[in-house]
Amino acid sequence: MTEAMIFDLTRQGLWICVVISAPLLAVALVVGVVVGLFQALTSVQEMTLTFVPKAAAMIGVFWLSMSFMTSTLVSFFTETLIPQIAGG
């Protein structure tokens, strides 16, 4: 395995991490902005108001996108990483 192949596999692995985490991070961002706007408009400064909706939305999105995350990770391992390891 050459140095260029290792860098390419690392780049692909990092890209897979970005793709897998993007739905969760996007939902956390959107819910955080919406709750922040709600708090600014109503002057309610409750700490649980920021945490609970964000956690609930992230759990929901994680549950909905679990199959996508799993299939993406499994395809990366079976099509890219394992053949490189087995091939030498």
OpenMM code with the backbone's topology and positions (N, CA, C; nanometers):
from openmm import Vec3, app, unit

residues = "MET THR GLU ALA MET ILE PHE ASP LEU THR ARG GLN GLY LEU TRP ILE CYS VAL VAL ILE SER ALA PRO LEU LEU ALA VAL ALA LEU VAL VAL GLY VAL VAL VAL GLY LEU PHE GLN ALA LEU THR SER VAL GLN GLU MET THR LEU THR PHE VAL PRO LYS ALA ALA ALA MET ILE GLY VAL PHE TRP LEU SER MET SER PHE MET THR SER THR LEU VAL SER PHE PHE THR GLU THR LEU ILE PRO GLN ILE ALA GLY GLY".split()
positions = [
    Vec3(0.0849, -0.1165, 0.0000),
    Vec3(0.0000, 0.0000, 0.0000),
    Vec3(0.0899, 0.1234, 0.0000),
    Vec3(0.0680, 0.2094, -0.0951),
    Vec3(0.1524, 0.3280, -0.1068),
    Vec3(0.0974, 0.4417, -0.0207),
    Vec3(0.1790, 0.5428, -0.0093),
    Vec3(0.1411, 0.6582, 0.0704),
    Vec3(0.0208, 0.7303, 0.0090),
    Vec3(0.0173, 0.7375, -0.1232),
    Vec3(-0.0952, 0.8029, -0.1912),
    Vec3(-0.2257, 0.7281, -0.1673),
    Vec3(-0.2199, 0.5951, -0.1631),
    Vec3(-0.3402, 0.5159, -0.1373),
    Vec3(-0.3909, 0.5380, 0.0049),
    Vec3(-0.2983, 0.5483, 0.0991),
    Vec3(-0.3371, 0.5738, 0.2379),
    Vec3(-0.4039, 0.7104, 0.2507),
    Vec3(-0.3467, 0.8113, 0.1857),
    Vec3(-0.4069, 0.9440, 0.1889),
    Vec3(-0.5444, 0.9445, 0.1231),
    Vec3(-0.5585, 0.8706, 0.0129),
    Vec3(-0.6870, 0.8639, -0.0560),
    Vec3(-0.7915, 0.7944, 0.0305),
    Vec3(-0.7543, 0.6850, 0.0968),
    Vec3(-0.8478, 0.6170, 0.1860),
    Vec3(-0.8858, 0.7048, 0.3047),
    Vec3(-0.7901, 0.7794, 0.3564),
    Vec3(-0.8188, 0.8712, 0.4666),
    Vec3(-0.9137, 0.9810, 0.4218),
    Vec3(-0.8901, 1.0351, 0.3032),
    Vec3(-0.9784, 1.1386, 0.2490),
    Vec3(-1.1193, 1.0848, 0.2298),
    Vec3(-1.1310, 0.9648, 0.1746),
    Vec3(-1.2629, 0.9050, 0.1546),
    Vec3(-1.3323, 0.8775, 0.2885),
    Vec3(-1.2576, 0.8305, 0.3863),
    Vec3(-1.3145, 0.8055, 0.5182),
    Vec3(-1.3641, 0.9322, 0.5846),
    Vec3(-1.2872, 1.0395, 0.5725),
    Vec3(-1.3309, 1.1671, 0.6298),
    Vec3(-1.4547, 1.2207, 0.5581),
    Vec3(-1.4604, 1.2012, 0.4262),
    Vec3(-1.5778, 1.2460, 0.3509),
    Vec3(-1.7018, 1.1663, 0.3927),
    Vec3(-1.6850, 1.0363, 0.4157),
    Vec3(-1.7958, 0.9537, 0.4633),
    Vec3(-1.8436, 1.0051, 0.5999),
    Vec3(-1.7512, 1.0433, 0.6860),
    Vec3(-1.7882, 1.1000, 0.8170),
    Vec3(-1.8695, 1.2277, 0.8005),
    Vec3(-1.8309, 1.3112, 0.7063),
    Vec3(-1.9047, 1.4357, 0.6814),
    Vec3(-2.0449, 1.4053, 0.6296),
    Vec3(-2.0550, 1.3118, 0.5352),
    Vec3(-2.1847, 1.2780, 0.4767),
    Vec3(-2.2767, 1.2157, 0.5807),
    Vec3(-2.2220, 1.1300, 0.6654),
    Vec3(-2.3037, 1.0635, 0.7661),
    Vec3(-2.3504, 1.1615, 0.8742),
    Vec3(-2.2659, 1.2551, 0.9126),
    Vec3(-2.3023, 1.3457, 1.0212),
    Vec3(-2.3797, 1.4690, 0.9740),
    Vec3(-2.3865, 1.4938, 0.8447),
    Vec3(-2.4522, 1.6145, 0.7936),
    Vec3(-2.5995, 1.6260, 0.8324),
    Vec3(-2.6809, 1.5209, 0.8211),
    Vec3(-2.8221, 1.5389, 0.8606),
    Vec3(-2.8396, 1.5766, 1.0074),
    Vec3(-2.7642, 1.5130, 1.0956),
    Vec3(-2.7759, 1.5449, 1.2379),
    Vec3(-2.7311, 1.6880, 1.2673),
    Vec3(-2.6210, 1.7280, 1.2081),
    Vec3(-2.5707, 1.8624, 1.2336),
    Vec3(-2.6615, 1.9690, 1.1741),
    Vec3(-2.7200, 1.9422, 1.0571),
    Vec3(-2.8104, 2.0388, 0.9952),
    Vec3(-2.9357, 2.0576, 1.0800),
    Vec3(-2.9907, 1.9484, 1.1309),
    Vec3(-3.1098, 1.9589, 1.2149),
    Vec3(-3.0774, 2.0308, 1.3454),
    Vec3(-2.9634, 2.0010, 1.4042),
    Vec3(-2.9243, 2.0700, 1.5274),
    Vec3(-2.9088, 2.2202, 1.5031),
    Vec3(-2.8541, 2.2570, 1.3882),
    Vec3(-2.8380, 2.3986, 1.3548),
    Vec3(-2.9727, 2.4671, 1.3372),
    Vec3(-3.0615, 2.4049, 1.2605),
    Vec3(-3.1921, 2.4654, 1.2334),
    Vec3(-3.2736, 2.4773, 1.3619),
    Vec3(-3.2786, 2.3718, 1.4407),
    Vec3(-3.3558, 2.3761, 1.5660),
    Vec3(-3.2944, 2.4766, 1.6620),
    Vec3(-3.1631, 2.4842, 1.6678),
    Vec3(-3.0974, 2.5823, 1.7546),
    Vec3(-3.1295, 2.7247, 1.7154),
    Vec3(-3.1322, 2.7533, 1.5861),
    Vec3(-3.1652, 2.8882, 1.5396),
    Vec3(-3.3115, 2.9207, 1.5692),
    Vec3(-3.4008, 2.8240, 1.5443),
    Vec3(-3.5433, 2.8480, 1.5704),
    Vec3(-3.5678, 2.8710, 1.7188),
    Vec3(-3.5086, 2.7899, 1.8038),
    Vec3(-3.5265, 2.8075, 1.9480),
    Vec3(-3.4620, 2.9381, 1.9940),
    Vec3(-3.3486, 2.9726, 1.9376),
    Vec3(-3.2839, 3.0998, 1.9721),
    Vec3(-3.3696, 3.2195, 1.9332),
    Vec3(-3.4315, 3.2126, 1.8153),
    Vec3(-3.5217, 3.3201, 1.7753),
    Vec3(-3.6436, 3.3272, 1.8670),
    Vec3(-3.6969, 3.2117, 1.9030),
    Vec3(-3.8105, 3.2082, 1.9957),
    Vec3(-3.7727, 3.2691, 2.1300),
    Vec3(-3.6549, 3.2361, 2.1792),
    Vec3(-3.6108, 3.2916, 2.3078),
    Vec3(-3.5876, 3.4416, 2.2982),
    Vec3(-3.5348, 3.4869, 2.1856),
    Vec3(-3.5107, 3.6304, 2.1704),
    Vec3(-3.6417, 3.7075, 2.1591),
    Vec3(-3.7400, 3.6484, 2.0926),
    Vec3(-3.8676, 3.7180, 2.0755),
    Vec3(-3.9509, 3.7197, 2.2031),
    Vec3(-3.9419, 3.6143, 2.2823),
    Vec3(-4.0253, 3.6060, 2.4019),
    Vec3(-3.9504, 3.6399, 2.5305),
    Vec3(-3.8234, 3.6606, 2.5247),
    Vec3(-3.7382, 3.6898, 2.6401),
    Vec3(-3.7406, 3.5785, 2.7439),
    Vec3(-3.7616, 3.4563, 2.6991),
    Vec3(-3.7574, 3.3394, 2.7874),
    Vec3(-3.6161, 3.2840, 2.7802),
    Vec3(-3.5461, 3.2796, 2.8913),
    Vec3(-3.4079, 3.2319, 2.8927),
    Vec3(-3.3978, 3.1034, 2.9746),
    Vec3(-3.4633, 3.0013, 2.9306),
    Vec3(-3.4630, 2.8728, 2.9984),
    Vec3(-3.3623, 2.7812, 2.9293),
    Vec3(-3.2731, 2.7204, 3.0065),
    Vec3(-3.1677, 2.6374, 2.9479),
    Vec3(-3.2231, 2.5072, 2.8901),
    Vec3(-3.3263, 2.4506, 2.9527),
    Vec3(-3.3822, 2.3259, 2.9002),
    Vec3(-3.4569, 2.3496, 2.7709),
    Vec3(-3.4995, 2.4727, 2.7467),
    Vec3(-3.5696, 2.5039, 2.6230),
    Vec3(-3.4775, 2.4888, 2.5023),
    Vec3(-3.3488, 2.5072, 2.5196),
    Vec3(-3.2568, 2.4892, 2.4074),
    Vec3(-3.2161, 2.3430, 2.3914),
    Vec3(-3.2060, 2.2716, 2.5017),
    Vec3(-3.1536, 2.1352, 2.4957),
    Vec3(-3.2575, 2.0323, 2.4523),
    Vec3(-3.3743, 2.0359, 2.5107),
    Vec3(-3.4739, 1.9317, 2.4884),
    Vec3(-3.5225, 1.9274, 2.3437),
    Vec3(-3.5615, 2.0375, 2.2805),
    Vec3(-3.6045, 2.0275, 2.1405),
    Vec3(-3.4925, 1.9836, 2.0471),
    Vec3(-3.3722, 2.0312, 2.0749),
    Vec3(-3.2594, 1.9935, 1.9905),
    Vec3(-3.2291, 1.8447, 2.0037),
    Vec3(-3.2304, 1.7932, 2.1243),
    Vec3(-3.2054, 1.6508, 2.1463),
    Vec3(-3.3156, 1.5659, 2.0843),
    Vec3(-3.4403, 1.6084, 2.0994),
    Vec3(-3.5520, 1.5326, 2.0419),
    Vec3(-3.5447, 1.5307, 1.8894),
    Vec3(-3.5138, 1.6443, 1.8298),
    Vec3(-3.5039, 1.6503, 1.6837),
    Vec3(-3.3874, 1.5654, 1.6333),
    Vec3(-3.2755, 1.5680, 1.7041),
    Vec3(-3.1609, 1.4889, 1.6615),
    Vec3(-3.1876, 1.3395, 1.6762),
    Vec3(-3.2573, 1.2992, 1.7816),
    Vec3(-3.2921, 1.1580, 1.7981),
    Vec3(-3.3861, 1.1144, 1.6857),
    Vec3(-3.4829, 1.1994, 1.6529),
    Vec3(-3.5744, 1.1672, 1.5435),
    Vec3(-3.5047, 1.1543, 1.4098),
    Vec3(-3.4157, 1.2472, 1.3794),
    Vec3(-3.3426, 1.2413, 1.2529),
    Vec3(-3.2474, 1.1231, 1.2508),
    Vec3(-3.1867, 1.0941, 1.3648),
    Vec3(-3.0988, 0.9775, 1.3711),
    Vec3(-3.1771, 0.8501, 1.3442),
    Vec3(-3.2959, 0.8397, 1.4018),
    Vec3(-3.3798, 0.7224, 1.3814),
    Vec3(-3.4214, 0.7104, 1.2350),
    Vec3(-3.4532, 0.8240, 1.1710),
    Vec3(-3.4948, 0.8205, 1.0310),
    Vec3(-3.3791, 0.7922, 0.9350),
    Vec3(-3.2601, 0.8381, 0.9679),
    Vec3(-3.1481, 0.8244, 0.8756),
    Vec3(-3.0514, 0.7125, 0.9130),
    Vec3(-3.0896, 0.6280, 1.0078),
    Vec3(-3.0015, 0.5183, 1.0487),
    Vec3(-2.9698, 0.4235, 0.9335),
    Vec3(-3.0691, 0.3906, 0.8521),
    Vec3(-3.0444, 0.2976, 0.7415),
    Vec3(-2.9496, 0.3591, 0.6385),
    Vec3(-2.9645, 0.4891, 0.6125),
    Vec3(-2.8732, 0.5572, 0.5203),
    Vec3(-2.7306, 0.5567, 0.5742),
    Vec3(-2.7165, 0.5870, 0.7028),
    Vec3(-2.5834, 0.5899, 0.7638),
    Vec3(-2.5188, 0.4517, 0.7608),
    Vec3(-2.5958, 0.3507, 0.7957),
    Vec3(-2.5422, 0.2147, 0.7989),
    Vec3(-2.5039, 0.1672, 0.6601),
    Vec3(-2.5904, 0.1894, 0.5615),
    Vec3(-2.5593, 0.1431, 0.4260),
    Vec3(-2.4395, 0.2171, 0.3671),
    Vec3(-2.4263, 0.3456, 0.3985),
    Vec3(-2.3111, 0.4218, 0.3498),
    Vec3(-2.1812, 0.3693, 0.4096),
    Vec3(-2.1825, 0.3448, 0.5391),
    Vec3(-2.0626, 0.2953, 0.6065),
    Vec3(-2.0283, 0.1536, 0.5630),
    Vec3(-2.1281, 0.0673, 0.5491),
    Vec3(-2.1038, -0.0706, 0.5064),
    Vec3(-2.0511, -0.0739, 0.3636),
    Vec3(-2.1077, 0.0087, 0.2752),
    Vec3(-2.0583, 0.0098, 0.1368),
    Vec3(-1.9156, 0.0626, 0.1291),
    Vec3(-1.8802, 0.1593, 0.2131),
    Vec3(-1.7426, 0.2079, 0.2140),
    Vec3(-1.6467, 0.0975, 0.2567),
    Vec3(-1.6852, 0.0239, 0.3605),
    Vec3(-1.5983, -0.0831, 0.4082),
    Vec3(-1.5885, -0.1969, 0.3073),
    Vec3(-1.7031, -0.2419, 0.2530),
    Vec3(-1.7009, -0.3595, 0.1649),
    Vec3(-1.6447, -0.3292, 0.0273),
    Vec3(-1.6669, -0.2093, -0.0239),
    Vec3(-1.6220, -0.1779, -0.1597),
    Vec3(-1.4842, -0.1120, -0.1647),
    Vec3(-1.4442, -0.0476, -0.0585),
    Vec3(-1.3198, 0.0298, -0.0645),
    Vec3(-1.2145, -0.0197, 0.0327),
    Vec3(-1.2488, -0.0248, 0.1588),
    Vec3(-1.1474, -0.0487, 0.2608),
    Vec3(-1.1040, -0.1941, 0.2690),
    Vec3(-1.1974, -0.2872, 0.2746),
    Vec3(-1.1630, -0.4289, 0.2881),
    Vec3(-1.0857, -0.4812, 0.1659),
    Vec3(-1.1249, -0.4466, 0.0414),
    Vec3(-1.0416, -0.4910, -0.0723),
    Vec3(-0.8989, -0.4363, -0.0674),
    Vec3(-0.8812, -0.3145, -0.0165),
    Vec3(-0.7460, -0.2604, -0.0044),
    Vec3(-0.6657, -0.3362, 0.0994),
    Vec3(-0.7314, -0.3730, 0.2089),
    Vec3(-0.6613, -0.4487, 0.3131),
    Vec3(-0.6304, -0.5890, 0.2666),
    Vec3(-0.7258, -0.6534, 0.2016),
    Vec3(-0.7068, -0.7911, 0.1564),
    Vec3(-0.6095, -0.7983, 0.0398),
    Vec3(-0.6080, -0.6949, -0.0441),
    Vec3(-0.5190, -0.6952, -0.1594),
    Vec3(-0.3748, -0.6670, -0.1244),
    Vec3(-0.3521, -0.6181, -0.0081),
    Vec3(-0.2152, -0.5925, 0.0338),
    Vec3(-0.1856, -0.4495, 0.0233),
] * unit.nanometer
topology = app.Topology()
chain = topology.addChain("A")
for resn in residues:
    res = topology.addResidue(resn, chain)
    for name in ("N", "CA", "C"):
        topology.addAtom(name, app.Element.getBySymbol(name[0]), res)
